[in-house]
Amino acid sequence: MYSTMTKNSELVTTTCGRELDLSASELVLERSNSLFSYNILKLTSGEYVIAEKFFANPFNNRYILLNDDQIEQLKNL
């Protein structure tokens, strides 16, 4: 008898076309209401992603990769 390990991955495509695995990301900020959730995630690469998940229509979910300038602007809000 042997066991197999399945990696739980959450592959997404960002608005700029990059494919990312969010399974090992760190949740930095979480906001939600009855319509959608808005999360900022830090990837193991040090990059940040905004994940907008719409509860009524998951086909409208968006994943936005942030550049360094955008991250600095968010820090000042």
Contacts in CASP RR format, 6 or more apart in sequence:
PFRMAT RR
TARGET T0000
AUTHOR 0000-0000-0000
METHOD contacts of the structure
MODEL  1
MYSTMTKNSELVTTTCGRELDLSASELVLERSNSLFSYNILKLTSGEYVI
AEKFFANPFNNRYILLNDDQIEQLKNL
7 23 0 8 1.000
8 23 0 8 1.000
9 21 0 8 1.000
9 23 0 8 1.000
10 21 0 8 1.000
10 22 0 8 1.000
10 23 0 8 1.000
11 19 0 8 1.000
11 20 0 8 1.000
11 21 0 8 1.000
11 22 0 8 1.000
12 19 0 8 1.000
12 20 0 8 1.000
12 22 0 8 1.000
12 51 0 8 1.000
12 61 0 8 1.000
12 63 0 8 1.000
13 19 0 8 1.000
13 20 0 8 1.000
13 63 0 8 1.000
14 20 0 8 1.000
14 49 0 8 1.000
14 63 0 8 1.000
14 64 0 8 1.000
14 65 0 8 1.000
15 62 0 8 1.000
15 63 0 8 1.000
15 64 0 8 1.000
15 65 0 8 1.000
16 65 0 8 1.000
18 65 0 8 1.000
20 43 0 8 1.000
20 49 0 8 1.000
20 63 0 8 1.000
20 65 0 8 1.000
22 41 0 8 1.000
22 43 0 8 1.000
22 49 0 8 1.000
22 51 0 8 1.000
22 63 0 8 1.000
24 43 0 8 1.000
24 44 0 8 1.000
25 41 0 8 1.000
25 42 0 8 1.000
25 43 0 8 1.000
25 44 0 8 1.000
25 49 0 8 1.000
26 41 0 8 1.000
26 42 0 8 1.000
27 39 0 8 1.000
27 40 0 8 1.000
27 41 0 8 1.000
28 39 0 8 1.000
28 40 0 8 1.000
28 41 0 8 1.000
28 42 0 8 1.000
28 48 0 8 1.000
29 39 0 8 1.000
29 40 0 8 1.000
30 37 0 8 1.000
30 38 0 8 1.000
30 39 0 8 1.000
31 37 0 8 1.000
31 38 0 8 1.000
31 39 0 8 1.000
32 38 0 8 1.000
34 55 0 8 1.000
35 54 0 8 1.000
35 55 0 8 1.000
35 56 0 8 1.000
36 52 0 8 1.000
36 53 0 8 1.000
36 54 0 8 1.000
36 55 0 8 1.000
37 51 0 8 1.000
37 52 0 8 1.000
37 53 0 8 1.000
37 55 0 8 1.000
38 50 0 8 1.000
38 51 0 8 1.000
38 52 0 8 1.000
39 50 0 8 1.000
39 51 0 8 1.000
39 53 0 8 1.000
40 48 0 8 1.000
40 49 0 8 1.000
40 50 0 8 1.000
40 51 0 8 1.000
40 74 0 8 1.000
41 48 0 8 1.000
41 49 0 8 1.000
41 50 0 8 1.000
41 51 0 8 1.000
42 48 0 8 1.000
43 49 0 8 1.000
47 65 0 8 1.000
47 66 0 8 1.000
48 65 0 8 1.000
48 66 0 8 1.000
48 71 0 8 1.000
49 63 0 8 1.000
49 64 0 8 1.000
49 65 0 8 1.000
49 66 0 8 1.000
50 62 0 8 1.000
50 63 0 8 1.000
50 64 0 8 1.000
50 66 0 8 1.000
51 61 0 8 1.000
51 62 0 8 1.000
51 63 0 8 1.000
52 61 0 8 1.000
52 62 0 8 1.000
52 63 0 8 1.000
52 64 0 8 1.000
53 61 0 8 1.000
54 60 0 8 1.000
54 61 0 8 1.000
66 74 0 8 1.000
END
